[in-house]
Amino acid sequence: MDQLACMRSFVRVADLHSFTRAADVLGLSRAVVSTHVAELEKHLSCQLLHRTTRRVGLTGDGAEYLARCQRILAELEAADEALRRTRESVHGRLRVDVPVIFGRALLIPALPRFTARYPELQLEIQLNDRVVDMIAEEVDLVVRGGAVREPHLIARRVVGTRLLTCAAPEYLRTHGVPATPVELRRHRLVGHLGVHHHRPRKWLFQRGSVRRQLSLPCSVAFNSVEAQVSAAIRGAGITQIADLVAAEALVNGKLEVVLRDWSAPGAPISVVCREALRDTPKIRVFADFAAELLVQYRRRVDGILEAGHDESPT
């Protein structure tokens, strides 16, 4: 005998004074409800209900048992709801790793809105431009550019990027504007160091169906995108960076695009979490928050670049 199911049927019959109405409410057949009550009476060795053709009423034993059943079922429902709220609530520690520019330009300005909505969440945020080992460093969620191939990670691709070749206006006035990618060899170049081999990354160019990948000699190269942009702004040379990263400097006139016809697709940006945490509420809400920031910024940058940089995205 499923005593809880029998108790639920008994309580509903007692409340509605009808086996038929109780069966409708419970989504059961009248025969099943009747069997539940009969099994409960047999188990208790007493009659709980008076049955007539017109009405169902409680016996003395039934009235006393009803009160206890109602308390038990109410406690059970409260326990279920408490556990459900605990599982669904957003609380505890969340360790996040994001690129420096994303953190500075997008995440930090929007953070008060997020923390006000989830005051029980303790955020620990790392800002850096390296690819972290999420397991070894106990990081729960990252915003990452490029492909994610680790089998224990779940990646949610959010936005794409394009690679822009840029330089400070003063540098271009002094050294001239390259007309083709090959002409970059005659310029000072600011590169980005690869994550694994620690050498300047190759530069990518695409015009129509023509795609080129060049190893160019760099005057200076950084492992930090922010440092790379800062050096280019200060006239250290020409650099190639993602449009989302360059947008603010382009709008402010600190950088100008060269070789615009040779812009190539860049790395997609994804929100990544450990597979074991993918369904936890704190991961879900922060992933949605980060994705929203990226999508909104992507739209604003597109509008700015199409309009000729008439407004600032920040």
N, C-alpha and C positions, 0 to 999 in steps of 0.2 A: 504493500500500500504506500502510495506517495502521500504522506500525511499533510504536507504543505498544500498540495493540490486539492486534497479533500477539505482542508480548512478554508481555502479560498472559495471553494464552491459553497460550503456551508454558510460562510459569512455573506456571500452575495445573495443566496436564497433567503436568508434571514432578513437582509436589508430590503429586498424587493418583494418579499412574501409570495414568490412565484418561482417554480423551477424553470418554467419556459423563459421568463424575462432574464433570469440569472444566466441561463444557457446562452441567450443572445448577447448579453454583455460580455461574457467570458469567451465567446467565440467557440463554444462547445455544443455538442448535441444535448438535448434534454436527457437522454438516456445516460450519458456520461456523468452529468451533474447529479442525477438521481443515484447512480452507482457510487459516486464519491461520498455523498451524505450517508448512504447505507453502510459503506465500509467504515466510515468514521463512527457511526453509532455502534456497529459490531465491535470495533476496536475499544470503544469506551464502555461497552456493555450497558448502554442506556439510550433512551429515546431523546433526541434533541429537538425534533419538530413534530407538531401536530399537523397532519395532512387531511384536508377535506377537499371536496370537489371544487370549492370556491376560493379557499384561502389556505395559506400555510402560516402557521404560527409557532412560537417558541414554547417549549416546555420550561419548567423551572430549571432543570439541569441545562437545557439549551441556552437560556438567558445568561446563566453564569459562565458557561463555556464560551459563548459569543464574545463577552467582554474580554476574556483572556486571549481569544483568537485575534481580536482586533488589535490588542496591544502587541502581540507577537508579530503580526503581519506589518504593523506600523513600524516596529523596530527593525524588522528585516528590510523594509523599503528604505528606511533612513540609512541603514548600513550600506545598502547598495548605492544609494545616491551619494553618500559621503565618499565612498571609494571611487565612484565615477568622477566626482568633482576633483578629487586628488589627482587622478590620472589625467584629466583634461586641463587642469589648471597649469598656468605657466609660472613656474617657480624654480628656485635652485640656481646653481652655477652654470654658466654657459661660456665656454672658452672659444673665442672667435679670432681668426687671423685674416687680415685684409691688406691689399696693397696700400702703400703709403698715401698715394694721391687720392684713391677712393676714400680712405679714412678721413683725410684732411678736408677734402672738398665736398664730399657728399654725406658720409656717415656721421661725423661729429656734429655738423649743423642740424641734422635731423634727429639726433639721438634723444634730446629732451622729450620730443613727442612720443617716442617709443617707450622710454623708461616710465613716463607718466601713465601709460596704458598698462604696463606690466611691472608694477612696483616691487613685486616679490622675486623678480629675476635679477640675479647678480651676474653682470656681464664682466668678463675679462677679455680685453681686446688688444691684440698684438697688431702693430702696423709695421710691415716689412715687405720687401719685394722678392724674397726668396720663396721657393716652394717648400713648405714645411712637411715633415713626416707626421701626419695627423695621429697615428697610433703612438709612436715613440714620444711625441711631445704632448700627448693628451689634449689635442685640439678637437673640438666638436664640429666646427663649421668653418669653412673658408670661402672667400671670394677669390677665384683663380682664373687667370687667362690661359688659354691653350687647352689641349686635349687632356682628358683624365682617363688613365688606363688602369689604375689600380683596382683589382676586383673587389676589394672590401669597401670601396667608396661609391657613393651615389652622386652623380653630377646632374644638375638641372641647368641646361644651357639657357641663358637669359638674353644676351644681346650679342651681336657681331660687331666687329670693328674694321676700320680701314687704316692702312699705313700711309702716313703723310710724311713727305720729306720737307723739312722746315729749317729756317735759319733766322737769326735776328736781322732786322732791316739794315742796321749799320754794317754788319758783316757783308751782306749782299752788295751794299753800295761800295764797299772797299774792294771786295774780291770778285764781284761779278756774279751773274746768275747762270748756273749750268743749264744747258739746253737738252742734254741727254744724260741718262744714268752713267755712261762711261766717263763723261766730263767731271764727275765727282772725284775722280782720282787726282785731279789737279787742285782739290780743295782740302782745307782742314775739316776733318769729320769727327763727330762726337758719337761714339758707339755705345752699345749695351753688351755687357759680358754675359755669355751663356751660363746657364745654371750649372751644368755638369762639367763642361770642358774649360770653362773660365777664360775663353777667348771671345773677342768681339763677334757678335752674331752676323750672319750674312744679311745683306739688304735685299729686299724683295721689290720687284717692279712688275707692273702689268699694264699693257695697253692693248685693248681688244683681246685677241687670242694669243698675243705675244706675252710670254712670262719670262722674266729673267731673275736669277738669283746670283748676286755678286758678293765676292769676298773683297771688301774695300779696306785699305789701310787707314786706321783711325788715329788721329792725333791724341785722343784721350777716350777712354771707355770706362763706364761705371756699372756696378751691379745694382744701382738704384735708379729707377725711372725718374724719380723726383730730381736727383742730382743731374741726370742726363738733360732734363728739360731746363733746369736752372743754368747749367753751363752753356747751353745753346742760346738761351735768352741773353746771356752776358757776352755773347760774341765769340765763344770758343770754336764755333764752326757749324757746319750743317749736320743735322741729325735726322733720323727717321723714327717716328713714334706713332702710336695709335691715335686716331682722331679724337677719341674721348679724352685722352691725356692732353693733347695739344689745344683743345678748344678754347680754354680760358686765355691762354697766351696769344692765340690767334685773334680772338675778339678784342683783347686789350692792345693789339698792335705790337706785342713784344716778339712775335714770330710771324714769318710770312711763309706761305707754301711755295715750293718750287717743284718743277716736274709734276705739276698737277695731273697731267694726262697719264702719268705712269703710276697712279695710286693703285696699290694692290690690297686684296682682302687680308685683314689681320687675324689675330687669334680671337676665337669667341671667348666670352666671359661667362663663367658658370658659378653657381652657388653649389658648394660641395659639402657633403656630410658623411660621416661614417655610417655604413649600412645598418649597424645595430641600433642607431639612434634616429633613423629616418622618420619614424612615426611618432616621435615624442612631441608634445605640444610646443616646448620651447624651441626646438629645431624648426618646426613648421612656421611659427610666427616670425622668427628672425629671418628665415629664408625668404618668406614673403616680403618682409620689410626691405631687405637688401635688394631683392629683385625689383621691387617697385621703384627704389631709388635709381637703379640702373636703367630701367625702361624709360622713366621720366626724363633722365638726363640724355639718353640716346635720342629721344624725340626732340628735345630742345637743341641739342647739338646739330641734328639734321636740319632743323629750321634755320639755325644761325648760319651754317655753312652754305645752305642754298640761298639765303638772303644776302650773302656777301658780308657776313659778320657785323650785322647792324646792332646786335644786342649781346649782353653778357649772359652765359649760362649759369653763373653762380650768384 
